[in-house]
Amino acid sequence: MHAMRVRRYGDPHYVTSHEQFKANCREAALRYKQSRPDVYKKLFNRHEHRVIAEQMLGRPLLRGEIVHHKDGNKHNNSPGNLEVMTQSEHMKHHHAEMTEARIKKHGR
């Protein structure tokens, strides 16, 4: 690639319009992801909170294990804010909140 750029353009650091287009797309995608507070951060193509929880436990998460954010902030992935629980424990934890929200929305 380097030699081809030197032959073609005379400059080994020449950036083609296609490469600039790809770089612009990457930057726009990163800005979009960072601007959405409802989206989990990713680390090496995996949800960051799951990677941190696995490091805390010293083992991979088992099937059916959920990582709960104690303060409700999806972007706060500090180990003190994360708690590993089963799906049923997680539902029991959030059941009161979900019932309250349903009553508020539908009036029942």
DSSP file (Angstrom, degrees, kcal/mol; ACC not computed):
  #  RESIDUE AA STRUCTURE BP1 BP2  ACC     N-H-->O    O-->H-N    N-H-->O    O-->H-N    TCO  KAPPA ALPHA  PHI   PSI    X-CA   Y-CA   Z-CA
    1    1 A M     >        0   0    0      0, 0.0     4,-2.0     0, 0.0     5,-0.2   0.000 360.0 360.0 360.0 -44.0    0.0    0.0    0.0
    2    2 A H  H  >  +     0   0    0      1,-0.2     4,-1.9     2,-0.2     5,-0.2   0.943 360.0  46.0 -61.4 -49.7    2.8    2.4    0.9
    3    3 A A  H  > S+     0   0    0      1,-0.2     4,-2.4     2,-0.2    -1,-0.2   0.870 110.3  54.7 -63.6 -36.7    4.8    1.8   -2.3
    4    4 A M  H  > S+     0   0    0      1,-0.2     4,-2.7     2,-0.2     5,-0.2   0.897 107.5  49.7 -65.4 -39.3    1.6    2.1   -4.4
    5    5 A R  H  X>S+     0   0    0     -4,-2.0     4,-3.1     2,-0.2     5,-1.0   0.894 109.9  50.8 -66.0 -38.6    0.9    5.5   -2.9
    6    6 A V  H  X5S+     0   0    0     -4,-1.9     4,-1.1     4,-0.2    -2,-0.2   0.933 114.5  43.9 -64.4 -44.7    4.4    6.7   -3.6
    7    7 A R  H  <5S+     0   0    0     -4,-2.4    -2,-0.2    -5,-0.2    -1,-0.2   0.923 122.2  38.2 -64.9 -43.7    4.1    5.6   -7.2
    8    8 A R  H  <5S+     0   0    0     -4,-2.7    -2,-0.2    -5,-0.2    -3,-0.2   0.929 137.2  10.1 -75.8 -46.8    0.6    7.0   -7.7
    9    9 A Y  H  <5S-     0   0    0     -4,-3.1    -3,-0.2    -5,-0.2    -2,-0.2   0.578  86.9-125.6-115.0 -14.1    0.7   10.2   -5.8
   10   10 A G  S  <<S+     0   0    0     -4,-1.1    -4,-0.2    -5,-1.0    -3,-0.1   0.453  86.2  89.9  80.9  -1.3    4.4   10.8   -4.9
   11   11 A D    >   -     0   0    0     -6,-0.7     3,-1.4     1,-0.1    -2,-0.2  -0.981  62.9-156.6-132.1 120.0    3.4   11.1   -1.2
   12   12 A P  T 3  S+     0   0    0      0, 0.0    -6,-0.1     0, 0.0    -7,-0.1   0.702  96.7  50.8 -68.8 -17.0    3.3    8.1    1.1
   13   13 A H  T 3  S+     0   0    0     -8,-0.1     2,-0.1     2,-0.1   -11,-0.0   0.212  76.9 135.4-105.0  14.3    0.9    9.9    3.5
   14   14 A Y    <   -     0   0    0     -3,-1.4     2,-0.6     1,-0.1    -5,-0.1  -0.426  46.2-145.9 -64.6 132.8   -1.6   10.9    0.8
   15   15 A V        -     0   0    0     -2,-0.1    -1,-0.1     4,-0.0    -2,-0.1  -0.906  10.9-141.4-105.6 119.3   -5.2   10.3    2.0
   16   16 A T     >  -     0   0    0     -2,-0.6     4,-2.1     1,-0.1     5,-0.2  -0.300  24.2-111.3 -73.8 163.4   -7.6    9.3   -0.8
   17   17 A S  H  > S+     0   0    0      1,-0.2     4,-2.2     2,-0.2     5,-0.1   0.847 118.7  54.7 -64.9 -33.4  -11.1   10.6   -0.8
   18   18 A H  H  > S+     0   0    0      2,-0.2     4,-2.3     1,-0.2    -1,-0.2   0.914 108.2  48.1 -66.2 -42.7  -12.4    7.1   -0.1
   19   19 A E  H  > S+     0   0    0      1,-0.2     4,-2.2     2,-0.2    -2,-0.2   0.884 111.8  50.2 -64.9 -38.0  -10.2    6.9    3.0
   20   20 A Q  H  X S+     0   0    0     -4,-2.1     4,-2.4     2,-0.2    -1,-0.2   0.892 108.8  52.4 -66.2 -39.0  -11.4   10.3    4.2
   21   21 A F  H  X S+     0   0    0     -4,-2.2     4,-2.2     2,-0.2    -2,-0.2   0.922 109.9  48.1 -61.5 -45.4  -15.0    9.3    3.7
   22   22 A K  H  X S+     0   0    0     -4,-2.3     4,-2.3     2,-0.2    -2,-0.2   0.899 111.5  50.3 -63.4 -40.5  -14.5    6.1    5.8
   23   23 A A  H  X S+     0   0    0     -4,-2.2     4,-2.3     1,-0.2    -1,-0.2   0.907 110.0  50.2 -63.9 -42.1  -12.8    8.2    8.5
   24   24 A N  H  X S+     0   0    0     -4,-2.4     4,-2.3     1,-0.2    -1,-0.2   0.897 109.9  50.7 -62.7 -40.2  -15.6   10.7    8.5
   25   25 A C  H  X S+     0   0    0     -4,-2.2     4,-2.4     2,-0.2    -2,-0.2   0.911 109.8  50.2 -64.0 -42.8  -18.2    7.9    8.9
   26   26 A R  H  X S+     0   0    0     -4,-2.3     4,-2.2     1,-0.2    -2,-0.2   0.929 111.8  48.1 -60.9 -45.6  -16.3    6.3   11.8
   27   27 A E  H  X S+     0   0    0     -4,-2.3     4,-2.4     1,-0.2    -2,-0.2   0.909 111.8  49.5 -62.1 -43.0  -16.1    9.7   13.6
   28   28 A A  H  X S+     0   0    0     -4,-2.3     4,-2.4     1,-0.2    -1,-0.2   0.902 110.1  50.8 -64.5 -40.6  -19.8   10.3   13.0
   29   29 A A  H  X S+     0   0    0     -4,-2.4     4,-2.4     2,-0.2    -1,-0.2   0.909 110.9  48.8 -63.7 -41.6  -20.7    6.9   14.3
   30   30 A L  H  X S+     0   0    0     -4,-2.2     4,-2.3     2,-0.2    -2,-0.2   0.916 111.5  49.1 -64.6 -42.8  -18.7    7.5   17.5
   31   31 A R  H  X S+     0   0    0     -4,-2.4     4,-1.5     1,-0.2    -2,-0.2   0.906 111.4  50.5 -62.3 -40.4  -20.3   10.9   18.0
   32   32 A Y  H  X S+     0   0    0     -4,-2.4     4,-0.6     1,-0.2    -2,-0.2   0.922 111.5  46.9 -63.9 -45.3  -23.8    9.3   17.6
   33   33 A K  H >< S+     0   0    0     -4,-2.4     3,-0.8     1,-0.2     6,-0.2   0.888 112.6  49.6 -65.2 -39.1  -23.1    6.5   20.1
   34   34 A Q  H 3< S+     0   0    0     -4,-2.3    -1,-0.2     1,-0.2    -2,-0.2   0.780 106.9  55.8 -71.7 -25.3  -21.7    8.9   22.7
   35   35 A S  H 3< S+     0   0    0     -4,-1.5    -1,-0.2    -5,-0.2    -2,-0.2   0.587  90.1  83.1 -84.3  -9.1  -24.6   11.3   22.4
   36   36 A R    X<  -     0   0    0     -3,-0.8     3,-1.2    -4,-0.6    -1,-0.1  -0.837  55.9-172.9 -99.7 107.5  -27.2    8.6   23.2
   37   37 A P  T 3  S+     0   0    0      0, 0.0    37,-0.2     0, 0.0    -1,-0.1   0.651  80.1  64.4 -73.6 -13.7  -27.5    8.1   26.9
   38   38 A D  T 3  S+     0   0    0      2,-0.1     2,-0.4    36,-0.1    -2,-0.0   0.366  86.6  88.5 -90.4   6.4  -29.8    5.1   26.6
   39   39 A V  S <  S-     0   0    0     -3,-1.2     2,-0.1    -6,-0.2    -3,-0.0  -0.876  77.3-122.9-110.6 135.6  -27.1    2.9   24.9
   40   40 A Y        -     0   0    0     -2,-0.4     2,-0.1     1,-0.1    35,-0.1  -0.452  30.4-113.4 -71.0 145.4  -24.6    0.7   26.7
   41   41 A K        -     0   0    0     33,-0.4     7,-2.3    -2,-0.1     2,-0.4  -0.464  29.9-140.0 -73.8 151.9  -20.9    1.4   26.1
   42   42 A K  E     -A   47   0A   0      5,-0.3     2,-0.4    -2,-0.1     5,-0.2  -0.912  14.9-169.0-117.3 146.7  -19.0   -1.4   24.3
   43   43 A L  E >  S-A   46   0A   0      3,-3.6     3,-1.1    -2,-0.4     8,-0.1  -0.979  81.3 -13.3-133.3 117.1  -15.5   -2.6   24.9
   44   44 A F  T 3  S-     0   0    0     -2,-0.4    -1,-0.1     1,-0.2     3,-0.1   0.900 130.0 -54.7  53.5  43.9  -14.0   -4.9   22.4
   45   45 A N  T 3  S+     0   0    0      1,-0.2     2,-0.3     0, 0.0    -1,-0.2   0.656 122.7  98.8  67.3  19.0  -17.4   -5.4   20.8
   46   46 A R  E <  S-A   43   0A   0     -3,-1.1    -3,-3.6     0, 0.0    -1,-0.2  -0.944  89.3 -86.6-130.0 154.1  -19.0   -6.5   24.1
   47   47 A H  E >>  -A   42   0A   0     -2,-0.3     4,-1.7    -5,-0.2     3,-0.7  -0.425  36.4-137.9 -62.9 128.6  -21.0   -4.5   26.7
   48   48 A E  H 3> S+     0   0    0     -7,-2.3     4,-2.4     1,-0.3     5,-0.2   0.848  99.2  56.8 -60.4 -38.6  -18.5   -2.9   29.0
   49   49 A H  H 3> S+     0   0    0     -8,-0.4     4,-1.9     1,-0.2    -1,-0.3   0.835 106.7  50.1 -65.9 -30.8  -20.4   -3.6   32.2
   50   50 A R  H <> S+     0   0    0     -3,-0.7     4,-2.2     2,-0.2    -1,-0.2   0.891 109.9  50.1 -72.8 -38.8  -20.4   -7.3   31.4
   51   51 A V  H  X S+     0   0    0     -4,-1.7     4,-1.9     2,-0.2    -2,-0.2   0.923 112.7  47.0 -63.5 -43.8  -16.6   -7.3   30.8
   52   52 A I  H  X S+     0   0    0     -4,-2.4     4,-2.2     1,-0.2    -2,-0.2   0.896 110.9  51.8 -66.2 -40.4  -16.0   -5.4   34.1
   53   53 A A  H  X S+     0   0    0     -4,-1.9     4,-2.4     1,-0.2    -1,-0.2   0.895 108.7  51.0 -63.1 -39.6  -18.3   -7.8   36.0
   54   54 A E  H  X>S+     0   0    0     -4,-2.2     4,-2.2     1,-0.2     5,-1.1   0.895 109.7  50.0 -64.3 -39.1  -16.4  -10.8   34.6
   55   55 A Q  H  <5S+     0   0    0     -4,-1.9    -2,-0.2     2,-0.2    -1,-0.2   0.890 110.5  50.6 -65.2 -38.5  -13.2   -9.2   35.8
   56   56 A M  H  <5S+     0   0    0     -4,-2.2    -2,-0.2     1,-0.2    -1,-0.2   0.915 116.7  40.1 -64.1 -43.2  -14.7   -8.6   39.3
   57   57 A L  H  <5S-     0   0    0     -4,-2.4    -2,-0.2     2,-0.2    -1,-0.2   0.768 102.3-132.3 -77.4 -26.3  -15.8  -12.3   39.5
   58   58 A G  T  <5S+     0   0    0     -4,-2.2    -3,-0.2     1,-0.3    -4,-0.1   0.681  78.8  70.1  79.4  18.2  -12.7  -13.7   37.9
   59   59 A R  S   <S-     0   0    0     -5,-1.1    -1,-0.3    -6,-0.2    -2,-0.2  -0.972  92.5 -85.1-155.1 162.1  -14.8  -15.9   35.6
   60   60 A P        -     0   0    0      0, 0.0     2,-0.1     0, 0.0    -9,-0.1  -0.406  54.9 -97.5 -68.8 151.7  -17.1  -15.5   32.6
   61   61 A L        -     0   0    0    -11,-0.1     2,-0.1     1,-0.1     3,-0.1  -0.446  40.8-123.0 -67.9 142.0  -20.7  -14.8   33.3
   62   62 A L    >   -     0   0    0      1,-0.1     3,-2.0    -2,-0.1     2,-0.2  -0.401  37.4 -81.0 -81.9 162.7  -23.0  -17.8   33.3
   63   63 A R  T 3  S+     0   0    0      1,-0.3    -1,-0.1    -2,-0.1     3,-0.1  -0.446 119.9  22.9 -62.4 130.1  -26.0  -18.1   31.1
   64   64 A G  T 3  S+     0   0    0      1,-0.3    23,-1.1    -2,-0.2     2,-0.4   0.386  90.0 128.8  93.1  -4.2  -28.9  -16.3   32.7
   65   65 A E  E <   -B   86   0B   0     -3,-2.0     2,-0.3    21,-0.2    -1,-0.3  -0.712  40.3-161.7 -87.5 137.4  -26.7  -13.9   34.8
   66   66 A I  E     -B   85   0B   0     19,-4.1    19,-2.8    -2,-0.4     2,-0.6  -0.886  15.3-135.8-117.6 145.4  -27.5  -10.2   34.6
   67   67 A V  E     -B   84   0B   0     -2,-0.3     2,-0.4    17,-0.2    17,-0.2  -0.921  24.8-158.7-102.3 118.1  -25.4   -7.3   35.5
   68   68 A H  E     -B   83   0B   0     15,-3.7    15,-1.9    -2,-0.6     2,-0.7  -0.811  12.9-139.1-100.9 133.9  -27.4   -4.7   37.4
   69   69 A H  E >   -B   82   0B   0     -2,-0.4     3,-1.1    13,-0.2    13,-0.2  -0.835  12.7-154.9 -89.2 114.3  -26.5   -1.0   37.6
   70   70 A K  T 3  S+     0   0    0     11,-3.1    -1,-0.2    -2,-0.7    12,-0.1   0.866  92.3  41.6 -60.8 -39.4  -27.3   -0.1   41.2
   71   71 A D  T 3  S-     0   0    0     10,-0.3    -1,-0.3     2,-0.2     3,-0.1   0.486 109.3-119.5 -89.7  -1.2  -27.7    3.7   40.5
   72   72 A G  S <  S+     0   0    0     -3,-1.1     2,-0.7     1,-0.2    -2,-0.1   0.404  72.6 129.2  82.2  -3.5  -29.7    3.1   37.2
   73   73 A N    >   -     0   0    0      1,-0.1     3,-1.2     3,-0.1    -1,-0.2  -0.781  46.1-159.9 -89.7 113.8  -27.0    4.9   35.1
   74   74 A K  T 3  S+     0   0    0     -2,-0.7   -33,-0.4     1,-0.3    -1,-0.1   0.696  90.1  53.8 -66.6 -19.0  -26.0    2.7   32.2
   75   75 A H  T 3  S+     0   0    0    -38,-0.1     2,-1.2   -35,-0.1    -1,-0.3   0.547  84.0  90.0 -94.7  -7.3  -22.8    4.6   31.7
   76   76 A N    <   +     0   0    0     -3,-1.2    -5,-0.2     1,-0.1    -1,-0.1  -0.732  46.5 162.5 -90.5  92.8  -21.6    4.3   35.3
   77   77 A N        +     0   0    0     -2,-1.2    -1,-0.1    -8,-0.1     5,-0.1  -0.025  18.2 139.7-102.9  29.1  -19.6    1.0   35.0
   78   78 A S    >>  -     0   0    0      1,-0.1     3,-2.0     3,-0.0     4,-0.6  -0.497  63.4-119.1 -71.0 144.0  -17.5    1.4   38.2
   79   79 A P  G >4 S+     0   0    0      0, 0.0     3,-0.8     0, 0.0    -1,-0.1   0.809 112.8  59.0 -56.1 -31.6  -17.2   -2.0   40.0
   80   80 A G  G 34 S+     0   0    0      1,-0.2    -3,-0.0     3,-0.0    -2,-0.0   0.698 105.3  50.2 -70.3 -17.7  -19.0   -0.6   43.1
   81   81 A N  G <4 S+     0   0    0     -3,-2.0   -11,-3.1   -11,-0.1     2,-0.3   0.533  96.9  84.2 -95.9  -8.7  -22.0    0.2   41.0
   82   82 A L  E <<  -B   69   0B   0     -3,-0.8     2,-0.4    -4,-0.6   -13,-0.2  -0.760  50.7-179.5-103.0 143.4  -22.4   -3.2   39.4
   83   83 A E  E     -B   68   0B   0    -15,-1.9   -15,-3.7    -2,-0.3     2,-0.5  -0.995  19.6-140.4-140.4 131.6  -24.1   -6.2   40.8
   84   84 A V  E     +B   67   0B   0     -2,-0.4     2,-0.3   -17,-0.2   -17,-0.2  -0.803  36.2 151.9 -94.6 129.8  -24.4   -9.7   39.3
   85   85 A M  E     -B   66   0B   0    -19,-2.8   -19,-4.1    -2,-0.5     2,-0.1  -0.943  44.4 -94.3-147.8 167.5  -27.7  -11.4   39.7
   86   86 A T  E  >  -B   65   0B   0     -2,-0.3     4,-2.2   -21,-0.2   -21,-0.2  -0.335  41.1-106.6 -79.1 168.6  -30.0  -13.9   38.0
   87   87 A Q  H  > S+     0   0    0    -23,-1.1     4,-2.2     1,-0.2     5,-0.2   0.893 120.6  50.6 -63.3 -39.8  -32.8  -12.9   35.7
   88   88 A S  H  > S+     0   0    0      2,-0.2     4,-2.3     1,-0.2    -1,-0.2   0.905 110.3  49.1 -67.7 -40.1  -35.4  -13.8   38.3
   89   89 A E  H  > S+     0   0    0      1,-0.2     4,-2.1     2,-0.2    -1,-0.2   0.897 111.0  51.3 -62.3 -39.5  -33.7  -11.7   41.0
   90   90 A H  H  X S+     0   0    0     -4,-2.2     4,-1.8     2,-0.2    -2,-0.2   0.897 109.8  48.7 -65.6 -41.2  -33.4   -8.8   38.6
   91   91 A M  H  X S+     0   0    0     -4,-2.2     4,-1.2     2,-0.2    -2,-0.2   0.907 110.8  50.5 -65.4 -41.6  -37.1   -8.9   37.8
   92   92 A K  H  X S+     0   0    0     -4,-2.3     4,-0.5     1,-0.2     3,-0.3   0.894 109.4  52.6 -61.4 -39.0  -38.0   -9.1   41.5
   93   93 A H  H  < S+     0   0    0     -4,-2.1     4,-0.3     1,-0.2    -1,-0.2   0.886 119.0  33.9 -63.5 -39.7  -35.8   -6.1   42.1
   94   94 A H  H  X S+     0   0    0     -4,-1.8     4,-2.5     1,-0.2    -1,-0.2   0.459  91.4  95.7 -96.7  -2.5  -37.5   -4.0   39.3
   95   95 A H  H  X S+     0   0    0     -4,-1.2     4,-2.5    -3,-0.3     5,-0.2   0.905  84.6  49.3 -58.4 -45.5  -41.1   -5.4   39.8
   96   96 A A  H  X S+     0   0    0     -4,-0.5     4,-2.4    -3,-0.2    -1,-0.2   0.907 112.4  48.5 -61.9 -42.5  -42.2   -2.6   42.0
   97   97 A E  H  > S+     0   0    0     -4,-0.3     4,-2.3     1,-0.2    -1,-0.2   0.911 112.6  48.1 -63.0 -42.8  -40.9    0.1   39.6
   98   98 A M  H  X S+     0   0    0     -4,-2.5     4,-2.2     2,-0.2    -2,-0.2   0.893 111.8  49.3 -67.5 -39.7  -42.5   -1.6   36.6
   99   99 A T  H  X S+     0   0    0     -4,-2.5     4,-2.4    -5,-0.2    -1,-0.2   0.921 111.6  49.4 -64.3 -43.9  -45.9   -1.9   38.4
  100  100 A E  H  X S+     0   0    0     -4,-2.4     4,-2.4     1,-0.2    -2,-0.2   0.906 111.4  48.8 -61.6 -42.6  -45.8    1.8   39.5
  101  101 A A  H  X S+     0   0    0     -4,-2.3     4,-2.2     2,-0.2    -1,-0.2   0.888 110.9  50.6 -65.5 -39.2  -44.9    2.9   35.9
  102  102 A R  H  X S+     0   0    0     -4,-2.2     4,-2.9     2,-0.2     6,-0.4   0.907 110.8  48.7 -65.6 -41.3  -47.8    0.8   34.5
  103  103 A I  H  X S+     0   0    0     -4,-2.4     4,-2.5     1,-0.2    -2,-0.2   0.918 111.8  49.5 -64.2 -42.7  -50.2    2.3   37.0
  104  104 A K  H  < S+     0   0    0     -4,-2.4    -2,-0.2    -5,-0.2    -1,-0.2   0.902 116.3  42.3 -61.7 -41.0  -49.1    5.8   36.1
  105  105 A K  H  < S+     0   0    0     -4,-2.2    -2,-0.2    -5,-0.2    -1,-0.2   0.918 130.1  22.9 -73.9 -44.6  -49.4    5.2   32.4
  106  106 A H  H  < S-     0   0    0     -4,-2.9    -3,-0.2    -5,-0.2    -2,-0.2   0.556  97.2-124.0-104.8 -10.0  -52.7    3.3   32.3
  107  107 A G     <        0   0    0     -4,-2.5    -4,-0.2    -5,-0.4    -3,-0.1   0.738 360.0 360.0  75.2  22.5  -54.3    4.4   35.6
  108  108 A R              0   0    0     -6,-0.4    -5,-0.2    -5,-0.2    -4,-0.1   0.366 360.0 360.0-118.4 360.0  -54.8    0.9   37.0
